[in-house]
Amino acid sequence: MSPVFHNIDAAPEHVAPFSHAVESDGWVIVTGKMPTKPGGSKDDPLEAGIEAQTARVMENLAIVLQGVGLGLEHIVQCRCFLTEFDRDYAAFNETYKRFFPADRLPARTTVGVTALAVGALVEIDCIARRP
């Protein structure tokens, strides 16, 4: 099966040249989402704090997944990037885990980085699988 390249109208504006998601053989790879707001500009100010930015990123992942007929429950793996790892890791985890049932947490890697696009504190990409 050839890859299908998805761009979702309801998702926030692209911050770089990419597709929101690419699908092949039932696997959906979602590009890293930023805490930008749908309907706004990538240059708009971001919400303050790791909790608000994490929630916005998770909501943006949900928008992209919904656009391809899936939901957060279809995520099997996430990669998370934090610019202030030591400071934000605990609060990030508390916000992140609210988006999944306790017995269905995706596999995950979390990495501290020096910077992210648009000055974000957090970015998350994921892989989902169609049932």
Backbone as ProteinMPNN parsed JSONL, in Angstrom:
{"seq_chain_A": "MSPVFHNIDAAPEHVAPFSHAVESDGWVIVTGKMPTKPGGSKDDPLEAGIEAQTARVMENLAIVLQGVGLGLEHIVQCRCFLTEFDRDYAAFNETYKRFFPADRLPARTTVGVTALAVGALVEIDCIARRP", "coords_chain_A": {"N_chain_A": [[0.847, -1.183, 0.0], [0.615, 2.15, -0.899], [1.915, 5.069, 0.739], [-0.267, 7.396, 2.374], [-0.706, 10.792, 2.502], [-1.67, 13.007, 4.884], [-3.318, 16.076, 5.494], [-4.891, 18.088, 7.751], [-7.656, 20.084, 7.873], [-8.806, 21.241, 10.197], [-6.759, 21.289, 12.01], [-4.03, 22.992, 13.738], [-2.158, 25.665, 12.146], [0.55, 24.787, 10.013], [3.914, 24.653, 11.22], [6.185, 24.244, 9.891], [7.504, 22.693, 6.855], [5.613, 19.982, 6.37], [3.523, 17.008, 6.45], [0.495, 16.582, 8.287], [0.003, 13.988, 9.09], [1.091, 10.715, 8.136], [0.118, 7.814, 6.511], [0.318, 4.279, 6.348], [-0.357, 0.991, 5.534], [-2.204, 0.691, 7.69], [-0.897, 1.882, 9.803], [-0.466, 4.969, 11.379], [1.416, 7.74, 11.336], [1.977, 10.478, 13.191], [2.975, 13.756, 12.85], [5.081, 15.724, 14.98], [3.332, 17.633, 17.299], [2.661, 20.974, 18.188], [2.095, 23.476, 20.781], [0.252, 25.254, 19.544], [-2.658, 27.107, 18.554], [-5.652, 25.921, 17.009], [-6.977, 27.544, 14.145], [-5.624, 29.844, 14.625], [-2.559, 31.716, 14.23], [0.746, 30.507, 13.596], [2.443, 32.274, 14.716], [1.175, 33.408, 16.847], [0.983, 34.192, 20.371], [1.944, 31.657, 22.725], [0.186, 29.61, 25.118], [0.873, 30.023, 28.584], [3.103, 28.084, 30.568], [3.814, 24.623, 31.366], [1.714, 22.814, 31.839], [-0.595, 23.893, 30.532], [0.411, 24.056, 27.915], [0.998, 21.358, 27.382], [-1.568, 20.193, 27.509], [-2.756, 21.529, 25.323], [-1.177, 20.538, 23.195], [-1.852, 17.801, 23.313], [-4.572, 17.985, 22.716], [-4.323, 18.94, 20.106], [-3.102, 16.732, 18.87], [-5.266, 14.981, 19.076], [-7.092, 16.255, 17.352], [-5.856, 15.926, 14.835], [-5.792, 13.112, 14.69], [-8.554, 12.581, 14.802], [-9.231, 13.681, 12.366], [-8.394, 11.72, 10.62], [-10.033, 9.696, 11.223], [-9.569, 8.423, 13.667], [-8.723, 8.124, 17.207], [-7.328, 9.287, 20.364], [-7.152, 6.925, 21.747], [-6.169, 5.107, 19.969], [-3.475, 5.436, 19.821], [-0.256, 4.053, 19.943], [2.347, 4.614, 20.555], [4.327, 7.293, 21.804], [6.479, 10.085, 21.334], [8.061, 12.425, 23.263], [9.064, 15.745, 23.794], [10.842, 17.98, 25.76], [11.709, 21.259, 26.693], [12.541, 22.214, 29.131], [13.407, 20.066, 30.935], [14.096, 19.042, 33.609], [12.718, 20.866, 35.253], [10.041, 20.695, 34.315], [9.178, 18.03, 34.0], [7.669, 16.413, 35.913], [5.193, 17.822, 36.161], [4.425, 17.813, 33.493], [4.009, 15.024, 33.122], [1.789, 14.614, 34.836], [-0.232, 16.061, 33.524], [-0.229, 14.892, 30.931], [-0.965, 12.167, 31.413], [-3.67, 12.325, 31.969], [-5.01, 12.132, 29.59], [-5.299, 9.527, 28.821], [-6.598, 6.234, 29.54], [-5.68, 4.663, 32.625], [-4.845, 2.034, 32.328], [-4.119, 1.837, 29.703], [-1.849, 3.152, 28.653], [0.222, 4.566, 26.187], [3.301, 3.255, 24.755], [6.304, 5.078, 25.446], [8.716, 7.675, 24.954], [10.608, 10.179, 26.459], [12.335, 13.15, 26.035], [14.798, 15.524, 26.856], [15.399, 18.636, 25.36], [17.198, 21.31, 23.685], [15.808, 23.382, 22.431], [12.648, 24.191, 20.874], [10.472, 24.513, 18.018], [8.707, 27.578, 17.493], [9.149, 28.505, 20.073], [8.138, 26.737, 21.943], [7.439, 24.82, 24.935], [6.997, 22.148, 24.911], [6.692, 19.324, 22.743], [5.013, 16.775, 20.977], [5.044, 13.759, 19.207], [3.447, 10.983, 17.533], [2.57, 7.502, 17.058], [-0.05, 5.789, 15.664], [-2.434, 3.096, 15.387], [-4.643, 1.584, 13.157], [-7.667, -0.126, 14.039]], "CA_chain_A": [[0.0, 0.0, 0.0], [1.371, 3.409, -0.949], [1.589, 5.989, 1.841], [-1.252, 8.461, 2.192], [-0.241, 11.978, 3.205], [-2.86, 13.7, 5.397], [-3.307, 17.401, 6.082], [-6.204, 18.215, 8.384], [-8.061, 21.5, 7.877], [-9.119, 21.714, 11.549], [-5.537, 21.319, 12.819], [-3.325, 24.279, 13.709], [-1.307, 25.997, 11.014], [1.875, 24.158, 9.997], [5.023, 25.509, 11.633], [7.3, 23.851, 9.02], [6.98, 21.909, 5.736], [5.329, 18.589, 6.708], [2.134, 16.563, 6.484], [0.081, 16.343, 9.667], [0.144, 12.555, 9.349], [1.323, 9.846, 6.987], [-0.466, 6.506, 6.817], [0.714, 3.158, 5.504], [-0.709, -0.337, 6.067], [-2.906, 0.802, 8.961], [-0.107, 2.66, 10.755], [-0.588, 6.409, 11.174], [2.506, 8.445, 12.002], [1.559, 11.873, 13.342], [4.068, 14.698, 13.046], [5.087, 16.394, 16.276], [2.392, 18.738, 17.459], [3.096, 22.094, 19.009], [0.975, 24.035, 21.537], [-0.386, 26.344, 18.807], [-4.116, 26.97, 18.575], [-6.343, 25.839, 15.721], [-7.598, 28.79, 13.721], [-4.718, 30.96, 14.879], [-1.321, 31.745, 13.465], [1.895, 29.929, 14.306], [3.136, 33.383, 15.369], [0.417, 33.851, 18.018], [1.614, 33.797, 21.637], [1.55, 30.36, 23.274], [-0.268, 29.626, 26.503], [1.99, 29.952, 29.532], [3.222, 26.947, 31.468], [3.875, 23.286, 30.792], [0.413, 22.151, 31.899], [-1.441, 24.41, 29.456], [0.977, 23.68, 26.624], [0.825, 19.91, 27.199], [-2.982, 19.962, 27.18], [-2.984, 22.001, 23.952], [-0.538, 19.582, 22.293], [-2.672, 16.582, 23.286], [-5.788, 18.326, 21.966], [-3.946, 19.016, 18.689], [-2.964, 15.345, 18.406], [-6.626, 14.445, 18.927], [-7.681, 16.845, 16.147], [-5.285, 15.249, 13.664], [-6.279, 11.729, 14.672], [-9.969, 12.628, 14.427], [-9.283, 13.968, 10.934], [-8.169, 10.482, 9.859], [-10.986, 8.699, 11.709], [-9.052, 7.728, 14.845], [-8.712, 8.909, 18.434], [-6.161, 9.085, 21.216], [-7.117, 5.522, 22.168], [-5.47, 4.328, 18.948], [-2.03, 5.693, 19.914], [0.537, 2.966, 20.524], [3.655, 5.117, 20.967], [4.544, 8.747, 21.756], [7.79, 10.665, 21.653], [7.796, 13.718, 23.88], [10.254, 16.586, 23.855], [10.672, 19.054, 26.73], [12.857, 22.165, 26.721], [12.929, 22.402, 30.54], [13.126, 18.712, 31.404], [14.124, 18.914, 35.071], [11.676, 21.704, 35.846], [8.678, 20.425, 33.845], [8.87, 16.617, 33.788], [6.594, 15.924, 36.785], [3.932, 18.47, 35.777], [4.102, 17.269, 32.174], [3.435, 13.689, 33.312], [0.446, 14.726, 35.433], [-1.168, 16.506, 32.487], [-0.23, 13.887, 29.858], [-1.669, 10.93, 31.756], [-5.123, 12.562, 31.994], [-5.58, 11.9, 28.264], [-5.346, 8.088, 28.555], [-6.95, 5.379, 30.677], [-4.478, 4.216, 33.347], [-4.424, 0.709, 31.862], [-3.864, 1.882, 28.255], [-0.854, 4.178, 28.363], [1.09, 4.184, 25.069], [4.751, 3.253, 24.939], [6.683, 6.49, 25.388], [10.055, 8.174, 25.217], [10.607, 11.614, 26.726], [13.695, 13.628, 25.855], [15.068, 16.939, 27.052], [16.013, 19.265, 24.185], [17.6, 22.694, 23.943], [14.821, 24.335, 21.904], [11.605, 23.69, 19.979], [9.883, 25.531, 17.145], [7.795, 28.602, 18.027], [9.419, 28.749, 21.48], [7.314, 25.833, 22.752], [8.032, 24.058, 26.024], [6.724, 20.727, 24.694], [6.241, 18.824, 21.446], [4.747, 15.345, 21.033], [4.598, 13.062, 18.01], [2.929, 9.68, 17.933], [2.207, 6.487, 16.078], [-1.344, 5.165, 15.969], [-2.718, 1.914, 14.563], [-6.078, 1.343, 12.91], [-8.118, -1.429, 14.565]], "C_chain_A": [[0.888, 1.241, 0.0], [0.988, 4.296, 0.218], [0.553, 7.02, 1.419], [-0.797, 9.619, 3.076], [-1.457, 12.82, 3.578], [-2.508, 15.1, 5.883], [-4.729, 17.7, 6.516], [-6.561, 19.693, 8.51], [-8.285, 22.045, 9.279], [-7.884, 21.843, 12.435], [-4.891, 22.704, 12.764], [-2.458, 24.427, 12.456], [0.039, 25.277, 11.133], [2.93, 25.152, 10.461], [6.273, 25.222, 10.802], [6.701, 23.056, 7.86], [6.845, 20.427, 6.103], [3.863, 18.284, 6.467], [1.765, 16.368, 7.948], [0.254, 14.878, 10.047], [0.415, 11.844, 8.039], [0.871, 8.45, 7.399], [0.01, 5.466, 5.822], [0.36, 1.856, 6.215], [-1.349, -0.276, 7.444], [-2.159, 1.544, 10.052], [-0.233, 4.131, 10.399], [0.489, 7.091, 12.024], [2.137, 9.93, 12.005], [2.791, 12.724, 13.658], [3.951, 15.343, 14.417], [4.164, 17.592, 16.296], [2.94, 19.728, 18.478], [1.881, 22.629, 19.775], [0.364, 25.275, 20.876], [-1.88, 26.063, 18.714], [-4.675, 26.829, 17.176], [-7.007, 27.179, 15.395], [-6.736, 30.014, 13.95], [-3.529, 30.888, 13.949], [-0.221, 31.091, 14.286], [2.69, 31.005, 15.044], [2.384, 33.937, 16.576], [1.142, 33.435, 19.292], [1.083, 32.445, 22.113], [1.013, 30.554, 24.686], [0.938, 29.442, 27.414], [1.944, 28.653, 30.322], [3.132, 25.596, 30.781], [2.518, 22.588, 30.811], [-0.48, 22.59, 30.743], [-0.902, 23.997, 28.091], [0.834, 22.186, 26.368], [-0.616, 19.592, 26.822], [-3.278, 20.383, 25.745], [-2.375, 21.042, 22.936], [-1.382, 18.314, 22.19], [-3.977, 16.823, 22.529], [-5.487, 18.412, 20.472], [-3.709, 17.634, 18.1], [-4.336, 14.731, 18.164], [-7.304, 14.983, 17.666], [-7.155, 16.142, 14.897], [-5.797, 13.824, 13.581], [-7.754, 11.673, 14.278], [-10.11, 12.863, 12.925], [-9.021, 12.758, 10.051], [-9.032, 9.345, 10.397], [-10.512, 7.886, 12.898], [-9.158, 8.634, 16.064], [-7.459, 8.624, 19.236], [-6.042, 7.627, 21.668], [-6.414, 4.616, 21.161], [-3.95, 4.531, 18.964], [-1.343, 4.499, 20.573], [1.896, 3.453, 21.024], [3.693, 6.633, 20.832], [6.023, 9.039, 21.997], [7.516, 12.09, 22.106], [9.114, 14.465, 24.048], [9.969, 17.771, 24.773], [11.916, 19.943, 26.737], [13.368, 22.412, 28.134], [12.655, 21.101, 31.282], [13.061, 18.633, 32.931], [12.977, 19.686, 35.727], [10.275, 21.173, 35.559], [8.259, 18.966, 33.811], [7.689, 16.129, 34.634], [5.244, 16.525, 36.385], [3.479, 18.009, 34.399], [3.424, 15.909, 32.322], [2.024, 13.743, 33.875], [-0.591, 15.142, 34.389], [-1.324, 15.438, 31.411], [-1.115, 12.694, 30.214], [-3.185, 11.105, 31.842], [-5.786, 12.223, 30.666], [-5.712, 10.416, 27.907], [-5.886, 7.352, 29.77], [-5.673, 4.827, 31.309], [-3.961, 2.873, 32.844], [-4.138, 0.662, 30.358], [-2.916, 3.026, 27.897], [0.02, 3.719, 27.198], [2.538, 4.007, 25.534], [5.209, 4.694, 24.748], [8.166, 6.689, 25.647], [9.917, 9.67, 25.447], [12.058, 12.087, 26.772], [13.754, 15.12, 26.182], [15.825, 17.49, 25.855], [16.343, 20.726, 24.503], [16.581, 23.72, 23.459], [13.828, 23.592, 21.028], [11.082, 24.846, 19.131], [8.897, 26.39, 17.931], [7.993, 28.871, 19.522], [8.628, 27.87, 22.434], [8.134, 25.178, 23.863], [7.938, 22.557, 25.769], [6.297, 20.482, 23.248], [6.054, 17.319, 21.601], [4.381, 14.862, 19.637], [4.112, 11.689, 18.432], [2.736, 8.773, 16.725], [0.911, 5.865, 16.562], [-1.55, 3.988, 15.014], [-4.228, 1.787, 14.398], [-6.452, -0.027, 13.464], [-8.285, -2.445, 13.434]], "O_chain_A": [[1.805, 1.356, 0.813], [-0.166, 4.276, 0.647], [0.507, 7.452, 0.267], [-0.535, 9.433, 4.264], [-2.187, 13.29, 2.706], [-1.523, 15.288, 6.596], [-5.665, 17.574, 5.726], [-5.859, 20.457, 9.171], [-7.982, 23.211, 9.532], [-7.957, 22.447, 13.506], [-5.169, 23.492, 11.86], [-2.086, 23.448, 11.81], [0.598, 25.172, 12.225], [2.86, 26.34, 10.145], [7.302, 25.874, 10.981], [5.504, 22.769, 7.875], [7.838, 19.701, 6.142], [3.053, 19.196, 6.299], [2.622, 16.027, 8.763], [0.608, 14.56, 11.183], [0.021, 12.308, 6.969], [1.194, 7.969, 8.484], [0.097, 5.722, 4.621], [0.738, 1.65, 7.368], [-1.058, -1.122, 8.29], [-2.72, 1.811, 11.115], [-0.118, 4.497, 9.229], [0.471, 7.027, 13.253], [2.005, 10.551, 10.95], [3.537, 12.45, 14.598], [2.851, 15.49, 14.95], [4.214, 18.452, 15.417], [3.579, 19.368, 19.467], [0.749, 22.272, 19.45], [0.002, 26.232, 21.56], [-2.308, 24.911, 18.789], [-4.241, 27.521, 16.255], [-7.533, 27.853, 16.281], [-7.085, 31.11, 13.512], [-3.5, 30.099, 13.005], [-0.251, 31.116, 15.516], [3.517, 30.689, 15.9], [2.883, 34.832, 17.259], [1.847, 32.426, 19.295], [-0.092, 32.132, 21.922], [1.341, 31.529, 25.362], [1.908, 28.778, 27.047], [0.871, 28.182, 30.698], [2.468, 25.442, 29.757], [2.203, 21.841, 29.885], [-1.057, 21.751, 30.051], [-1.674, 23.628, 27.205], [0.572, 21.786, 25.234], [-0.856, 18.802, 25.909], [-3.976, 19.67, 25.024], [-2.998, 20.759, 21.913], [-1.603, 17.809, 21.089], [-4.432, 15.955, 21.784], [-6.31, 17.999, 19.655], [-4.073, 17.383, 16.951], [-4.546, 14.042, 17.166], [-8.015, 14.244, 16.985], [-7.93, 15.802, 14.002], [-6.196, 13.373, 12.508], [-8.154, 10.806, 13.501], [-11.005, 12.308, 12.287], [-9.377, 12.757, 8.873], [-8.804, 8.179, 10.078], [-10.997, 6.777, 13.122], [-9.625, 9.769, 15.968], [-6.625, 7.813, 18.833], [-4.939, 7.154, 21.942], [-6.099, 3.47, 21.48], [-3.226, 3.878, 18.212], [-1.781, 4.002, 21.611], [2.532, 2.777, 21.833], [3.162, 7.194, 19.873], [6.709, 8.345, 22.747], [6.833, 12.857, 21.428], [10.139, 13.881, 24.4], [8.98, 18.481, 24.593], [13.041, 19.445, 26.782], [14.528, 22.787, 28.309], [11.782, 21.039, 32.148], [12.051, 18.193, 33.478], [12.345, 19.189, 36.659], [9.413, 21.188, 36.438], [7.078, 18.683, 33.608], [6.787, 15.484, 34.098], [4.255, 15.8, 36.283], [2.284, 17.833, 34.163], [2.38, 15.667, 31.716], [1.154, 12.993, 33.434], [-1.707, 14.623, 34.382], [-2.446, 15.116, 31.022], [-1.927, 12.261, 29.397], [-3.914, 10.114, 31.791], [-7.003, 12.043, 30.617], [-6.182, 10.079, 26.82], [-5.667, 7.779, 30.904], [-4.698, 4.554, 30.609], [-2.763, 2.602, 32.925], [-3.937, -0.415, 29.797], [-3.16, 3.773, 26.95], [0.513, 2.591, 27.214], [2.943, 4.538, 26.568], [4.598, 5.45, 23.992], [8.783, 5.979, 26.441], [9.197, 10.353, 24.719], [12.896, 11.502, 27.458], [12.856, 15.879, 25.819], [16.786, 16.878, 25.389], [15.831, 21.297, 25.465], [16.496, 24.814, 24.016], [14.117, 22.514, 20.508], [11.236, 26.013, 19.491], [8.329, 25.943, 18.928], [7.096, 29.409, 20.172], [8.463, 28.215, 23.604], [9.347, 25.006, 23.748], [8.703, 21.779, 26.339], [5.637, 21.313, 22.623], [6.844, 16.661, 22.278], [3.536, 15.451, 18.963], [4.34, 11.272, 19.567], [2.738, 9.2, 15.571], [0.789, 5.466, 17.72], [-0.912, 3.906, 13.964], [-4.986, 1.87, 15.364], [-5.671, -0.975, 13.378], [-8.656, -3.592, 13.684]]}, "name": "protein", "num_of_chains": 1, "seq": "MSPVFHNIDAAPEHVAPFSHAVESDGWVIVTGKMPTKPGGSKDDPLEAGIEAQTARVMENLAIVLQGVGLGLEHIVQCRCFLTEFDRDYAAFNETYKRFFPADRLPARTTVGVTALAVGALVEIDCIARRP"}
